[in-house]
């Protein structure tokens, strides 16, 4: 097995495990207390002619929706990694590899929204490395 294929398998195990764990992050990160469902009114959501009085419960629910959407993508990428033989030699390799690389690079940069502590910079580097690996796999 080549080094890139070994890296894809290892990344698949990591990503699948992260994706499964990610479904539980709203509980582990205590979203219920971090995003209170009651309290002072929030400013309305406005987009052109659309206006909606956003409630705290909306923000809480949206955080769960976004978390589950990210979790689903992580699980999907993990499954793709673990089935690399199905696409690594296909014409879809470039598209799949670049899409996954882009996703990981976006995830790396987005870590800075969490903070700029040493642990955040570790995750920036780790997720960027996954992006670079996928870029290399895509173009080889």
Order of alpha helices (4+ residues) and beta strands (2+ residues): alpha-alpha-alpha-beta-beta-alpha-alpha-alpha
